[in-house]
Every structure is written in structure tokens, then in C-alpha cells.
């Protein structure tokens, strides 16, 4: 006899609402900049759910952290990266990628204190490092498209420079006293200069 799977739209909607509340609460805890306050208990209390609910949905503190990062990425428009990478003109793709990251950092300004606090929390540092490596791979692909004939060491140098320039700390520094557009323009010029050096 086959087992019947019971599905309740009401139950699924309630679970989805709890998940959204939990992600919002987790983002608020992270926005405080105090990584020591980021725990399943603290997030559950802020979300008005039980710790068991948070655990069942995310599995662990690192699972919750990953889910928050995924949620911020989606809300911040990083999903547009795929269409930018599909552009035939690699130079235009690079400009679009820089623009997407500038808009992302602008829409997630609470991430700044967290980047500064990574030395305090190895779990957070590891999760952030994984995200940053995705950006590095993306830039490596673009540099290969733009300057695949250049020596590997020089391409790696260009990727490293572009990686630094498209990161949150560089954006935050350049954004002081400038608009998002102006900061983005400076980052674009810097990345293009790194490419010209090849």
C-alpha cells in the first residue's frame, strides 16, 4: 500500500510566513553588527516562534546564516548576474556586474559592520568567504573572456584588483560623500584600469 502524502495549503502558508518572519528577524539581529547575538534562540525570540521551529526550518546557526545570505542576495538583485554574464559583449557584462554589486551593497548597507566583524566569528567568516569566492570566480570568468591571451599571473593580478574593488569595504569607502552612481563609476574605472594593465 502506497503512503499518501498529506498537503495542507493553510499549513504550508503558515510555515512560509514563519520562515519569512524568521529570516526578517535574523536579518535584524545581524544588522545590529553584534555577531555574538546571532543565535537560534535570539532569532526565534525576535520572530515570535520557538527555537525548534527555527531549527526545523534551517537546521543550524550556519544554515540560518546561509538562508539569510540567500534571501539578501535575492532581494538585492544578485539574481540578475546570470543575464549579465550571458551578454555577448564581455566589457558590457563587466560594467553590468559592477553596477549590480554596487546596487546590492547599497541596498544592504547593514552588511558593512558585519564585514568588519568577521574576525570575531569563524562561522560567519566561512560563510562570507564562500560568497566572496563566488564573486572571484565570476570575475575570473570575465577576465578570461576579456584577456584570455594574457599571462596567467597577470590575469590573476587583475582579478585580485577587481575583487577588492567590487567588495563591500571598497564600495562603502568610495560611497562616503558620493552618490551610488559616482561610487559605481569609480569602481568601474578602477576595474577597467586593471584590465588595461594586462
Buried (B, 14 or more C-beta within 10 A) or exposed (E): EEEEEEEEEEEEEEBEEBBEBBBBBBBBBBBEBBBEEBBBEBBBBBBEBBBEBBBEBBEEBEBBBBBBBEBBBEBBBBEBBEEBBEBEEBEEBBBBBBBBBBBBBBBBEBBBBBBEBBEEBEBBBEBBEEBBEEBBEBBBBBBBBBBEEBEEEBBEBBBBBBBBBBBBEBBBEBBEEEEBEEBBBBBBEBBBEBBEEB
